[in-house]
Amino acid sequence: MGRHTGSSEQPDAIVIGSGLSGLVAACELLERGRQVLLLDQESEANFGGQAWWSFGGLFLVDSPEQRRMGVRDSHALAHTDWHDTAGFDRAEDSWARDWAEAYLRFAASEKREWLRDHGIRFFPVVGWAERGGHGAAGPGNSVPRFHIVWGTGPGLLEPFARKFWAAVRKGRAQVRFRHRVDGLLITDGRVGGVHGTVLRDDEALRGRATNRDPVGVFEAHARAVVIASGGIGGNHGMVRAQWPPRLGRPPERMLTGVPAFVDGRMLGAAATAGARLVNGDRMWHYVEGIENWHPEWPGHGIRILPGPSSLWFDATGKRLPAPLFPGADTLGTLAHLRATGHDHSWFVLTQRIIEKEFALSGSEQNPDLTGKSVLSLLRQRLGRGAPIPVEQFKRQGADFVAADTLDDLLAGMLRHSPEAPLDTANIRREVELRDAQLENSFGKDPQLAAIRAARAYRGDRLVRAARPHRFSDPANGPLIAVKLHVLTRKSLGGIQTDLSARALRDDGTPLPGLYAVGEASGFGGGGMHGYRALEGTFLGGCLFTGRTAGRAIADELDLAEQTGAPLSAPSDRAPGAEPERGRAWS
C-alpha cells in the first residue's frame, strides 16, 4: 500500500523529482511553513533518486578534516583550482561563473556546519580526487578535498528524507509516486503547474526498470514549480546526440552508471515551456567503468576509484602518457582514449595494489561506510586483503583477469579483448622497465614520481597509495588486469538559472514560476563546473541549488503576500551579450 502521502490541499510549490536536490528544496520550503507537493515518475522504492547510489563524496575547503590530515587549503586556492579546471569560455557562462563563485564561498564557509546541523558527519581521511598533473595552472585539485559522508549517499539523504516524511505525516507535504510530468502549465506567461501521466504501480526493487503503462492523467497547480529531475546519463541516445567532438567519437558500447530513470525528459519539457538550455555538450563520464557482476539495471556499471599505482594501457597495449595516471584527469583521459578508436582500456596491477588502492564507487559497494560500522571499516580498509566487494569483483566480475605469471596474465587479456590488436610484447616491456626503475628511490618514470608524491600526503599513505614494489616479485601477486569501459554519469549543462535558481528564457529574463536545481540546472546556472569538475561537487551542487531554490521561493512568496508584488520579477542584473548557443539538446 505504501505510506500516507499527504493532504489534498493545493501546495505553494511543486517539486519534480525525489532526489537530493528536490528533497533539499522541499525541506527548505517546509521549514518556512510552505506546503509542498513532490512528484516522481518512479515508485517509492526509488525515493532519494540517484544520490542513494552515490559514494557520498563532498567538496569542502579548509575543513577541520583537511587540517587534521596536514592539508593547508584556502578559498583563494580552491578558487584558482576551480577556474583553471572549469575553463569558462562562453558568453552563456556568465551565470555559471556566478554560481561557481557562490558555491565556492559556501564550500569554504557554512557548508560543513550546515550539514553538521543536519547530523551529517565525515570519514576522517580526506580523498584526493582529480589531482591533475598538467602543472600548477592546469586542471585539478591542488590538495585533497573529497570528504566522504559517514553513511555514504543514504547517510546524506537521511536527514532530509526524515524531515520530509515527518511533514507528510503532519499534512504539510504531499507526495505522488508514479506521476510522470509530461509538461508545464502556463497561464499569462507564468508557470503555474504541471500535467502528466499516472503510471501503473510497480513493485520493482530500487534501481530496477519500471513499467511505463499509463493508467490515467493528472494536473497539479502551484505558485512555483521546481525541476529536480536530474540529467541524461541513463539515456544513451541523448548522451550520444550531445557528445562533443573534443572528446572524439562517442563509444559504441558504454556502461550505465545511473538508473534508467535518469532520462532527461524534463529538460525537453522545460525548453518547450520557454526555458533556455545551455552547455548540453559538457558532460562527465568516467573511464574506469567495470561491468557489475550483480547488476541492478541494464548495462549497470561501477566505477573503480583507483589509487595512483596501476599501469594504464589503451586497448592496443600502449601505456597512457603522463600525466594520465589513475585518479589524475578524468576528461583528459577520456579524450585520449577516444582517439584510439577503441571503447576500452586496461589496468595492470598486483594484489598488493588492489588491496591498498581499489575502492568502488557507490553506497552498495561500501557496506562498511554505508552501514556506519567502525569495526567493519577497520577490518576492510586497514586489515589484510582487499575489501570484500572488490574481492567479489575480482573473483566474479567479467572484466578481471588474475594470474600468477605475466605470461598467463597476457594470455588472459588476449582472451578478454578479441576485438582489439593487443600488443602484449609492449605491455611486458613496460612492466619490466617500470620494475627496473625501483633499483633506486628516484628515477625517470613520472608515474613512480607521482606515487611517491602521493605518499607524502598522510591520507594516501594510510589508505590509498601502496608502497612502490616490483610487479615481477611473486610476493606481491597475483598479477591482475582489469578491462575498463566508459561509464555514463553526469550532465554538466542544463537549464540556465539566475542566482535565485529561477529558470531563464532566451532573452535572459526569468520564466515566472519556474525553478531548476541539481543536475537539471547543470548544478546551477546551466553549468557551474564549466568543462570539467573537481569531484565531490555534484552532490554538493544538489545541496546548494536545492537550498538556494527553497529559500528563494519562500522569500518571494512571503514578499508577494506582504506587498502584493508579482512573483519572479526581472533579474537584478542585465544578462550578458546574446551568446552563440551550445550544441542542441535532443
C-alpha positions as CSV (number, residue, x, y, z in Angstrom):
1,M,0.0,0.0,0.0
2,G,2.9,2.4,0.7
3,R,2.8,5.1,3.3
4,H,0.4,8.0,3.7
5,T,1.1,10.6,1.0
6,G,-0.4,13.8,2.5
7,S,-3.4,16.0,2.2
8,S,-5.2,17.3,-0.9
9,E,-4.6,21.0,-0.1
10,Q,-3.2,22.9,-3.0
11,P,0.5,23.4,-2.5
12,D,2.6,26.5,-2.6
13,A,5.3,24.7,-4.7
14,I,5.5,21.6,-6.8
15,V,8.9,19.8,-6.8
16,I,9.5,17.4,-9.7
17,G,11.9,14.6,-8.6
18,S,12.6,13.0,-5.2
19,G,16.4,13.0,-5.4
20,L,18.7,15.0,-3.2
21,S,18.2,18.4,-4.8
22,G,14.4,18.1,-4.8
23,L,14.3,16.9,-1.2
24,V,16.5,19.8,0.0
25,A,14.4,22.3,-1.8
26,A,11.2,20.8,-0.3
27,C,12.7,20.8,3.2
28,E,13.7,24.5,2.9
29,L,10.2,25.4,1.9
30,L,8.7,23.3,4.6
31,E,10.9,24.9,7.2
32,R,9.4,28.2,6.1
33,G,5.9,27.0,6.6
34,R,5.1,26.3,3.0
35,Q,3.0,23.5,1.5
36,V,4.9,21.2,-0.9
37,L,3.8,18.6,-3.5
38,L,6.5,16.2,-4.6
39,L,6.0,14.3,-7.8
40,D,8.1,11.4,-9.1
41,Q,7.6,9.0,-12.1
42,E,9.2,6.2,-10.1
43,S,7.8,4.2,-7.1
44,E,8.6,4.9,-3.5
45,A,11.4,2.2,-3.7
46,N,13.4,4.8,-5.6
47,F,12.9,7.7,-3.2
48,G,16.2,9.6,-2.9
49,G,16.9,9.1,-6.6
50,Q,20.4,8.8,-7.9
51,A,22.1,10.2,-4.8
52,W,21.1,7.0,-2.9
53,W,23.6,5.0,-5.0
54,S,26.4,7.5,-4.5
55,F,29.7,7.2,-2.6
56,G,28.7,10.4,-0.7
57,G,31.8,12.5,-1.6
58,L,31.6,16.2,-0.9
59,F,33.9,19.1,-1.8
60,L,34.9,21.2,1.2
61,V,37.5,23.8,1.6
62,D,39.8,24.3,4.6
63,S,37.9,21.9,6.7
64,P,38.9,20.5,10.1
65,E,39.3,17.1,8.5
66,Q,41.8,18.6,6.0
67,R,43.7,20.3,8.7
68,R,43.9,17.1,10.8
69,M,45.4,15.4,7.8
70,G,48.1,18.1,7.4
71,V,46.4,19.8,4.4
72,R,46.6,23.6,4.1
73,D,43.7,24.8,1.9
74,S,42.1,28.2,1.3
75,H,39.2,29.8,-0.5
76,A,41.8,31.5,-2.8
77,L,43.5,28.2,-3.7
78,A,40.1,26.5,-4.4
79,H,39.0,29.5,-6.5
80,T,42.1,29.2,-8.7
81,D,41.7,25.4,-9.0
82,W,38.1,25.7,-9.9
83,H,38.5,28.3,-12.6
84,D,41.6,26.6,-14.1
85,T,39.6,23.4,-14.2
86,A,36.3,24.8,-15.5
87,G,37.8,26.7,-18.4
88,F,34.8,29.0,-18.8
89,D,35.0,30.5,-22.3
90,R,31.4,31.0,-23.5
91,A,29.1,34.0,-23.2
92,E,26.4,31.8,-21.7
93,D,28.9,31.0,-18.9
94,S,28.1,34.3,-17.2
95,W,25.6,32.9,-14.7
96,A,27.6,29.7,-14.4
97,R,30.6,31.7,-13.2
98,D,28.4,33.5,-10.6
99,W,27.1,30.1,-9.4
100,A,30.7,28.8,-9.1
101,E,31.7,31.9,-7.0
102,A,28.7,31.4,-4.7
103,Y,29.3,27.7,-4.4
104,L,33.0,28.2,-3.5
105,R,32.1,30.6,-0.8
106,F,29.5,28.1,0.5
107,A,32.0,25.2,0.5
108,A,34.7,27.4,2.3
109,S,32.3,28.7,4.9
110,E,28.9,27.5,6.2
111,K,28.5,24.2,4.2
112,R,30.1,21.9,6.7
113,E,28.4,23.4,9.7
114,W,25.0,23.4,7.9
115,L,25.5,19.7,7.2
116,R,26.6,19.1,10.8
117,D,23.4,20.8,12.0
118,H,21.6,18.1,10.0
119,G,23.5,15.4,11.8
120,I,25.9,14.6,8.9
121,R,29.5,13.6,9.7
122,F,32.5,12.7,7.7
123,F,35.1,9.9,7.4
124,P,38.3,11.4,8.8
125,V,40.5,10.7,5.8
126,V,40.1,13.2,3.0
127,G,40.4,11.9,-0.5
128,W,42.4,13.4,-3.3
129,A,40.4,13.1,-6.5
130,E,41.1,14.8,-9.8
131,R,44.6,15.7,-8.7
132,G,45.7,16.9,-12.1
133,G,49.3,16.8,-13.2
134,H,49.4,19.3,-16.0
135,G,51.1,21.9,-13.9
136,A,50.2,24.5,-11.3
137,A,48.0,26.4,-13.8
138,G,46.3,23.2,-15.1
139,P,43.1,21.5,-14.1
140,G,42.7,19.6,-10.9
141,N,42.8,19.8,-7.1
142,S,46.0,21.2,-5.7
143,V,45.1,19.5,-2.4
144,P,42.7,16.7,-1.2
145,R,39.1,18.0,-0.8
146,F,37.0,14.8,-1.2
147,H,35.1,14.4,2.1
148,I,33.2,11.1,2.3
149,V,30.0,11.2,4.2
150,W,29.7,8.8,7.1
151,G,26.9,6.7,5.7
152,T,27.7,7.5,2.0
153,G,24.7,8.6,-0.2
154,P,22.0,7.1,2.0
155,G,23.5,8.9,5.0
156,L,23.5,12.2,3.2
157,L,19.9,11.7,2.2
158,E,18.6,10.5,5.5
159,P,18.1,13.8,7.4
160,F,16.3,15.4,4.5
161,A,14.1,12.4,3.9
162,R,13.3,12.2,7.6
163,K,12.1,15.8,7.7
164,F,10.1,15.4,4.5
165,W,8.2,12.3,5.7
166,A,7.5,14.0,9.0
167,A,5.9,16.8,7.1
168,V,3.9,14.3,5.1
169,R,2.5,12.8,8.3
170,K,1.6,16.2,9.5
171,G,-0.3,17.0,6.3
172,R,2.1,19.8,5.3
173,A,3.6,17.9,2.4
174,Q,2.2,15.6,-0.3
175,V,4.0,13.1,-2.4
176,R,2.7,11.3,-5.5
177,F,4.8,8.4,-6.9
178,R,4.2,7.0,-10.4
179,H,3.2,10.5,-11.5
180,R,5.2,11.4,-14.6
181,V,5.3,15.0,-15.5
182,D,4.9,15.5,-19.3
183,G,4.7,19.3,-19.5
184,L,4.3,22.6,-17.6
185,L,1.1,24.6,-17.4
186,I,1.4,28.2,-18.3
187,T,-1.1,30.9,-17.7
188,D,-0.5,34.6,-18.7
189,G,3.2,33.8,-19.3
190,R,3.6,32.2,-15.8
191,V,4.3,28.6,-15.0
192,G,1.6,27.6,-12.6
193,G,1.5,23.9,-12.5
194,V,2.2,20.6,-14.4
195,H,0.3,18.0,-16.3
196,G,1.3,14.4,-16.8
197,T,0.5,10.7,-16.8
198,V,-0.2,8.4,-13.9
199,L,1.8,5.2,-14.4
200,R,0.7,1.7,-13.3
201,D,2.0,0.7,-9.9
202,D,5.3,-1.3,-10.0
203,E,6.9,-3.3,-7.2
204,A,10.3,-3.4,-8.8
205,L,13.2,-3.0,-6.3
206,R,15.3,0.2,-6.2
207,G,17.1,0.9,-9.4
208,R,15.3,-1.8,-11.4
209,A,13.4,-0.7,-14.6
210,T,9.8,0.1,-14.0
211,N,6.8,-0.1,-16.4
212,R,5.6,2.9,-18.4
213,D,2.0,1.7,-18.6
214,P,-0.4,4.7,-18.4
215,V,-3.5,4.3,-16.1
216,G,-4.6,8.0,-16.0
217,V,-3.7,11.6,-16.4
218,F,-3.3,14.4,-13.9
219,E,-2.9,18.1,-13.4
220,A,-1.4,19.9,-10.4
221,H,-1.3,23.6,-9.7
222,A,1.0,25.7,-7.5
223,R,2.6,29.2,-7.4
224,A,6.1,27.8,-8.1
225,V,7.4,24.7,-9.9
226,V,10.9,23.2,-9.2
227,I,12.5,20.9,-11.8
228,A,14.7,18.5,-9.9
229,S,14.6,15.6,-12.4
230,G,18.4,15.0,-12.9
231,G,20.4,14.6,-16.0
232,I,20.7,12.3,-19.0
233,G,23.1,9.6,-18.0
234,G,20.6,6.8,-18.3
235,N,19.6,7.8,-21.8
236,H,22.5,6.7,-24.1
237,G,20.7,8.1,-27.2
238,M,20.7,11.6,-25.6
239,V,24.3,11.2,-24.4
240,R,25.5,10.3,-27.9
241,A,23.5,13.1,-29.6
242,Q,25.2,15.6,-27.4
243,W,28.7,14.1,-27.3
244,P,31.2,16.8,-28.1
245,P,33.8,16.4,-30.9
246,R,36.5,17.5,-28.5
247,L,36.0,14.1,-26.8
248,G,36.3,12.1,-30.0
249,R,33.6,9.7,-31.2
250,P,31.1,8.5,-28.7
251,P,31.7,4.9,-27.7
252,E,29.7,2.2,-29.5
253,R,29.4,0.5,-26.2
254,M,29.1,2.3,-22.8
255,L,28.2,1.1,-19.3
256,T,25.5,3.0,-17.5
257,G,26.4,4.5,-14.1
258,V,22.9,5.7,-13.2
259,P,19.4,4.1,-13.2
260,A,17.3,4.2,-16.4
261,F,15.0,6.9,-14.9
262,V,17.8,9.5,-15.3
263,D,16.4,10.1,-18.8
264,G,16.5,13.9,-19.4
265,R,12.7,14.1,-20.2
266,M,12.1,17.2,-18.1
267,L,14.8,19.1,-20.0
268,G,12.7,19.0,-23.1
269,A,9.6,19.9,-21.2
270,A,11.4,23.0,-19.8
271,A,12.6,24.0,-23.2
272,T,9.0,23.7,-24.6
273,A,7.8,26.0,-21.9
274,G,10.4,28.6,-22.8
275,A,13.4,27.8,-20.6
276,R,16.8,28.1,-22.0
277,L,19.1,25.0,-22.2
278,V,22.8,25.6,-22.4
279,N,26.1,23.6,-22.5
280,G,24.5,20.3,-23.4
281,D,27.8,19.2,-24.9
282,R,29.5,19.4,-21.5
283,M,29.4,16.1,-19.7
284,W,31.2,14.0,-17.2
285,H,31.7,10.3,-17.9
286,Y,34.2,8.0,-16.3
287,V,36.8,5.8,-18.0
288,E,37.3,3.3,-15.1
289,G,33.9,1.6,-15.5
290,I,33.5,-2.2,-14.9
291,E,30.5,-4.4,-15.5
292,N,28.6,-5.0,-12.3
293,W,28.5,-8.8,-11.8
294,H,25.2,-8.3,-9.9
295,P,23.5,-5.6,-11.9
296,E,20.6,-3.5,-10.7
297,W,19.7,-2.0,-14.1
298,P,20.5,-2.9,-17.7
299,G,24.2,-2.2,-18.5
300,H,24.9,-1.4,-14.9
301,G,28.5,-0.3,-14.4
302,I,30.5,0.5,-11.3
303,R,33.4,3.0,-11.3
304,I,36.7,2.0,-9.8
305,L,38.1,4.7,-7.5
306,P,41.7,4.0,-8.1
307,G,44.9,4.9,-6.3
308,P,47.9,6.0,-8.4
309,S,49.8,2.8,-8.9
310,S,48.1,0.7,-11.6
311,L,49.7,0.8,-15.0
312,W,47.2,2.1,-17.6
313,F,47.3,0.8,-21.2
314,D,45.0,1.5,-24.1
315,A,43.2,-1.3,-25.9
316,T,46.2,-1.9,-28.1
317,G,48.7,-2.2,-25.3
318,K,50.2,1.3,-25.3
319,R,50.9,2.8,-21.9
320,L,49.0,6.1,-21.4
321,P,51.2,9.2,-21.4
322,A,51.9,11.4,-18.4
323,P,50.1,12.8,-16.6
324,L,47.1,10.5,-17.4
325,F,47.6,8.3,-14.4
326,P,44.7,6.8,-12.4
327,G,42.8,9.5,-10.5
328,A,44.5,12.4,-12.2
329,D,42.4,13.8,-15.1
330,T,39.1,12.1,-16.0
331,L,38.2,14.0,-19.1
332,G,41.7,14.3,-20.3
333,T,42.0,10.5,-20.2
334,L,38.6,10.1,-21.8
335,A,39.6,12.3,-24.8
336,H,42.9,10.4,-25.1
337,L,41.3,7.0,-25.1
338,R,38.5,8.0,-27.6
339,A,41.3,8.9,-30.0
340,T,42.5,5.3,-30.0
341,G,39.4,4.1,-31.9
342,H,38.5,1.5,-29.2
343,D,36.0,1.5,-26.4
344,H,38.1,0.0,-23.6
345,S,41.4,0.2,-21.9
346,W,43.3,-1.8,-19.3
347,F,44.7,-1.5,-15.7
348,V,47.6,-3.8,-14.9
349,L,48.4,-4.2,-11.2
350,T,49.2,-6.5,-8.4
351,Q,47.3,-8.0,-5.5
352,R,49.2,-5.6,-3.2
353,I,47.9,-2.6,-5.2
354,I,44.3,-3.8,-5.3
355,E,44.3,-4.4,-1.5
356,K,45.5,-0.9,-0.8
357,E,44.2,1.3,-3.6
358,F,41.0,-0.1,-5.1
359,A,37.6,1.3,-3.9
360,L,34.4,1.0,-5.8
361,S,32.1,4.0,-6.2
362,G,28.6,3.6,-4.8
363,S,26.8,3.1,-1.5
364,E,26.1,-0.6,-2.1
365,Q,29.8,-1.3,-2.8
366,N,30.9,0.2,0.5
367,P,28.8,-1.5,3.2
368,D,31.2,-0.5,6.0
369,L,30.9,3.2,5.3
370,T,27.2,3.0,4.3
371,G,26.4,0.9,7.4
372,K,28.5,3.2,9.6
373,S,30.4,0.3,11.0
374,V,33.7,1.3,12.6
375,L,34.8,-2.3,13.2
376,S,34.0,-3.4,9.6
377,L,35.8,-0.3,8.3
378,L,38.9,-1.0,10.2
379,R,38.9,-4.6,9.0
380,Q,38.2,-3.7,5.4
381,R,40.4,-0.6,4.9
382,L,43.3,-1.3,7.2
383,G,43.4,-5.1,7.5
384,R,44.9,-7.6,5.2
385,G,43.2,-8.4,1.9
386,A,41.1,-6.4,-0.5
387,P,37.7,-5.0,0.7
388,I,35.1,-7.7,0.3
389,P,33.2,-6.0,-2.6
390,V,36.5,-5.5,-4.5
391,E,37.4,-9.1,-4.0
392,Q,34.0,-10.2,-5.2
393,F,34.5,-8.3,-8.4
394,K,38.0,-9.8,-8.8
395,R,36.6,-13.3,-8.5
396,Q,33.2,-12.9,-10.3
397,G,33.5,-9.8,-12.5
398,A,33.7,-10.3,-16.2
399,D,36.4,-7.6,-16.6
400,F,39.0,-9.1,-14.2
401,V,41.9,-11.3,-15.1
402,A,44.2,-12.7,-12.4
403,A,47.3,-14.9,-12.9
404,D,50.5,-15.9,-11.1
405,T,52.7,-15.1,-14.1
406,L,52.9,-12.3,-16.6
407,D,52.7,-14.8,-19.5
408,D,49.3,-16.1,-18.1
409,L,48.1,-12.6,-17.4
410,L,48.8,-11.5,-21.0
411,A,47.1,-14.6,-22.4
412,G,44.0,-13.8,-20.3
413,M,43.9,-10.3,-21.5
414,L,44.0,-11.5,-25.1
415,R,41.0,-13.8,-24.4
416,H,39.1,-10.9,-22.9
417,S,39.7,-8.5,-25.8
418,P,39.4,-10.3,-29.2
419,E,38.1,-7.1,-30.7
420,A,41.4,-5.2,-30.3
421,P,45.0,-6.0,-31.5
422,L,46.7,-6.1,-28.1
423,D,50.5,-5.7,-28.2
424,T,51.4,-8.0,-25.3
425,A,55.1,-7.6,-26.0
426,N,54.9,-3.8,-25.3
427,I,53.0,-4.4,-22.1
428,R,55.7,-6.9,-21.0
429,R,58.4,-4.3,-21.8
430,E,56.6,-1.5,-19.9
431,V,56.2,-3.7,-16.8
432,E,59.9,-4.8,-16.9
433,L,61.2,-1.2,-17.5
434,R,59.0,0.1,-14.7
435,D,60.3,-2.5,-12.3
436,A,63.9,-1.6,-13.2
437,Q,63.2,1.9,-12.0
438,L,62.8,0.6,-8.5
439,E,66.5,0.0,-8.1
440,N,66.7,3.5,-6.6
441,S,64.3,5.7,-4.7
442,F,64.4,8.1,-7.7
443,G,64.3,7.7,-11.4
444,K,62.7,8.9,-14.7
445,D,59.3,7.2,-14.6
446,P,56.8,10.0,-14.0
447,Q,54.2,7.7,-12.5
448,L,56.6,6.4,-9.9
449,A,57.4,10.1,-9.0
450,A,53.6,10.8,-8.7
451,I,53.2,7.8,-6.4
452,R,56.0,9.0,-4.2
453,A,54.4,12.4,-4.1
454,A,51.0,10.9,-3.3
455,R,52.5,9.0,-0.3
456,A,53.8,12.3,1.0
457,Y,50.2,13.0,1.9
458,R,49.2,11.3,5.1
459,G,45.8,10.1,3.8
460,D,47.2,8.5,0.7
461,R,50.0,6.8,2.6
462,L,47.4,5.4,5.1
463,V,44.7,4.1,2.8
464,R,45.2,5.0,-0.9
465,A,48.7,4.6,-2.2
466,A,50.7,1.4,-2.0
467,R,54.4,1.4,-1.4
468,P,56.2,1.1,-4.8
469,H,57.1,-2.5,-5.5
470,R,58.0,-4.8,-8.3
471,F,55.2,-6.4,-10.3
472,S,57.6,-9.3,-11.1
473,D,58.0,-10.3,-7.5
474,P,55.6,-13.2,-6.7
475,A,55.3,-12.0,-3.1
476,N,53.2,-9.1,-4.4
477,G,51.0,-11.2,-6.6
478,P,48.9,-12.5,-8.2
479,L,49.1,-10.1,-11.1
480,I,45.7,-8.6,-12.1
481,A,44.4,-6.9,-15.3
482,V,41.1,-5.1,-15.4
483,K,39.3,-4.2,-18.6
484,L,37.8,-0.7,-18.3
485,H,34.9,0.8,-20.1
486,V,33.3,4.3,-20.5
487,L,30.7,4.8,-17.8
488,T,28.0,7.4,-18.3
489,R,27.3,9.6,-15.3
490,K,26.8,13.4,-15.1
491,S,25.5,16.2,-17.2
492,L,27.4,19.5,-16.7
493,G,24.9,21.6,-18.7
494,G,21.2,22.1,-18.3
495,I,18.6,24.7,-17.6
496,Q,20.1,28.2,-17.2
497,T,19.3,29.8,-13.9
498,D,20.0,33.0,-12.1
499,L,21.3,33.1,-8.5
500,S,17.8,32.5,-7.1
501,A,17.6,29.3,-9.2
502,R,14.9,30.9,-11.4
503,A,14.8,29.3,-14.9
504,L,15.8,31.9,-17.5
505,R,14.4,32.4,-21.0
506,D,16.4,33.0,-24.2
507,D,16.4,36.8,-23.5
508,G,17.9,36.3,-20.1
509,T,14.8,37.2,-18.1
510,P,13.2,34.7,-15.6
511,L,10.5,32.4,-16.8
512,P,8.0,33.3,-14.0
513,G,7.1,30.5,-11.6
514,L,9.8,28.0,-12.8
515,Y,13.0,27.0,-10.9
516,A,15.6,24.4,-11.6
517,V,18.0,22.6,-9.3
518,G,20.6,19.9,-9.2
519,E,21.8,18.2,-12.4
520,A,18.8,19.6,-14.3
521,S,20.3,23.0,-13.9
522,G,23.9,22.0,-14.6
523,F,24.2,22.1,-10.8
524,G,23.5,25.9,-11.1
525,G,23.4,28.5,-13.8
526,G,23.4,25.9,-16.6
527,G,26.9,24.7,-15.9
528,M,28.8,25.9,-12.9
529,H,31.6,23.3,-13.5
530,G,32.4,24.5,-16.9
531,Y,34.1,21.8,-18.9
532,R,35.5,19.8,-16.0
533,A,34.7,19.2,-12.4
534,L,36.9,18.9,-9.2
535,E,34.9,15.9,-7.9
536,G,32.8,16.0,-4.7
537,T,31.0,18.9,-6.4
538,F,28.0,17.0,-7.8
539,L,26.2,16.1,-4.6
540,G,27.3,19.5,-3.2
541,G,25.8,21.2,-6.2
542,C,22.5,19.3,-5.5
543,L,22.6,20.5,-1.9
544,F,23.4,24.1,-2.8
545,T,21.0,24.6,-5.6
546,G,18.1,22.9,-3.7
547,R,18.9,25.1,-0.6
548,T,19.0,28.2,-2.8
549,A,15.8,27.5,-4.6
550,G,13.8,26.6,-1.5
551,R,14.8,29.8,0.3
552,A,14.3,31.9,-2.8
553,I,10.8,30.7,-3.4
554,A,9.9,31.1,0.3
555,D,11.2,34.7,0.2
556,E,9.3,35.5,-3.0
557,L,6.1,34.0,-1.6
558,D,6.5,36.0,1.6
559,L,7.1,39.2,-0.3
560,A,4.2,38.7,-2.6
561,E,1.9,38.0,0.3
562,Q,3.1,41.1,2.2
563,T,3.1,43.6,-0.7
564,G,1.0,42.1,-3.4
565,A,4.0,42.2,-5.8
566,P,4.3,39.6,-8.6
567,L,6.5,36.6,-8.2
568,S,9.7,36.2,-10.3
569,A,10.4,39.8,-11.0
570,P,13.1,40.5,-13.6
571,S,16.6,39.7,-12.7
572,D,18.5,42.3,-10.8
573,R,21.4,42.3,-13.2
574,A,21.3,42.6,-17.0
575,P,22.0,39.5,-19.0
576,G,25.3,39.2,-20.9
577,A,25.5,39.6,-24.6
578,E,23.4,37.2,-26.5
579,P,25.6,34.1,-26.8
580,E,26.0,31.6,-29.5
581,R,24.1,28.6,-28.2
582,G,25.9,25.3,-27.4
583,R,25.1,22.0,-29.0
584,A,21.4,21.4,-29.2
585,W,19.6,19.3,-26.6
586,S,17.9,16.2,-28.0
